[in-house]
Each structure stands twice: as structure tokens, then as C-alpha cells.
Amino acid sequence: MTDLWKDLLGCLDLAPLGEGAYEGRSQRLEYRRLFGGQLLAQFACAAQLAAPGKGLKSLHTQFLREGRTGEPVRYEAEVPQQGRTFAAVRLTARQERGIVAVANASLHAREEGPDRQTTDPVPALPGPERAVELGLLPWESRAATDLDTAKSEPAGYELWTRVPDAPRALAPALLAYTTDLSLIGTALRPVEGVTQTDAGRAFTSAVTAHTLWFHRPFCTGDWLLLRQHSPLAAHARCFGRGDVLTSDGTLIASYAQEALLRFAA
């Protein structure tokens, strides 16, 4: 059986192929297509390789076609702007069939300045009896409420997750990977009798765009709260957004996602 954590770390070790080009292998998953979280994580790594010395500030990704599992992904990076404090990187992800995703990344050298935030208080960490099994997350997660519920529930979800200790340079990539997993499920919570487990039968879904903003540097190894809300589902699409907070309430990142959500006739 594949060690999912070691497998994921191996995928983030991108191999240089020449100027502005890198290759990452794909996860060894029993999954019907390339997981979008892998692409997000590898985009984050490629952006930091293309503009060293700066921290990832934002990552805006569009998924263009279904990627194939078991096939490596080639990343091509252009750096249209590389300044003293900011850099911009354009990224393309390719497999043999062609381009599977594109992304724009912004990076920033850390500066000092005013520091404030306005967020709701962080609740207490649920106990171990509230453990959540999310198959693509190879680490411990907990939630006070169920993501998949047959009842109609509010379109919000709070997931606690603890990514294992990893090199600090990988923290943005690992967080990006984590944010791709449960926003469609959050959008489905108000739909009575339908959950993510009904994918392929009651509905078809696929992420079309995903954006992250990294507000503060952070380390893995501690509990993080992913606070999510889906304000809209319309025209065979759904939209969701979330904040990532530490257990002491520090806001470290935000994200948003649009996805196809097409119900069977």
C-alpha cells in the first residue's frame, strides 16, 4: 500500500528540465483523474522555484482539462516581472494530451508594516471522536459537523486539519493541496438527500478555477481551521470560499473556488 504522505512529498520534489521548466510525478492514487490539489501544490512549488527569495502571495489557477493519473506533469514558468520586492510568474501544466491547467502566481519579499485582522473567534478543537476521514488527506482531520449529510443544512463547514511537520518552503503547497477537497461538498450541504458520495450518479462535478491568497508565513505541524462557506450554486456551477486560521485565531490564508455542479436530469 502506498504511503500517501511520503508519496505526496515526493510529488512536490520537482525536477528541473532546463530554464523555466520542471517536472513533477503524479500521486499514486486510486482516483479516476488527476487530483486538482496535486496541481495546485506543484504550481506553488514551481512558482517559488521560478522566483527564488520571495514568498508566495497568491495563486490563481484554471483547470482546463482532466489530467491523467500515473503520468508526470511538466511545468513551464515565465517571469514577466521580477522586482526587488514583488515578482509575477505565469505557469503552464502539461501532460501528453496537452495543457491541463494554467496559473498566475504573485510573490512578495517579506516587509514590515501595520498588522491587523477582523475575524470571528476560533472555536475549540473538536475531540478525537470527531475525526474525519478524507481519503486524499494523509493526515489527521476533525470537524464538529458532518460534511456529507442527507438533511438540508447551512452551506458552511469548518474543518480542522493538522498537516505533519514539513520543510517551511513546502507549507504553501501543502495548504493549497488541502483547500481543494471539500468546497463542493460544502455547496451540497443545503441539497436534501444529496452528498459528495453521489458524484457520478446524482450529479457531475469538476473544479474549474481555484485561487489562494497567502497572508502570513506559517509552519506545518499545528492544527489549522479551514472555515468555509458557499454563498451560491446556480447555472450548473457552484462557488465557495474559505479562510485558514491557526488555533490562536491568526488568519494565514484565504481561498475561493468555482466548480461545475451539473445535476442529472
RALIN-V560824 format. One record per run of one state. SS is the DSSP state (hx for helix, st for strand, lp for the rest). FROM is the first residue (numbers start at 1). TO is the last residue. If there is no record, write none. Layout:
BEGIN
<<SS/FROM/TO> <SS/FROM/TO>>
END
This chain:
BEGIN
<<lp/1/3> <hx/4/11> <lp/12/14> <st/15/18> <lp/19/20> <st/21/24> <lp/25/35> <hx/36/50> <lp/51/54> <st/55/63> <lp/64/72> <st/73/82> <lp/83/85> <st/86/95> <lp/96/97> <st/98/108> <lp/109/127> <hx/128/130> <st/131/131> <lp/132/139> <st/140/142> <lp/143/155> <st/156/162> <lp/163/167> <hx/168/178> <lp/179/182> <hx/183/188> <lp/189/195> <hx/196/198> <st/199/199> <lp/200/202> <st/203/214> <lp/215/223> <st/224/234> <lp/235/236> <st/237/246> <lp/247/250> <st/251/263> <lp/264/265>>
END
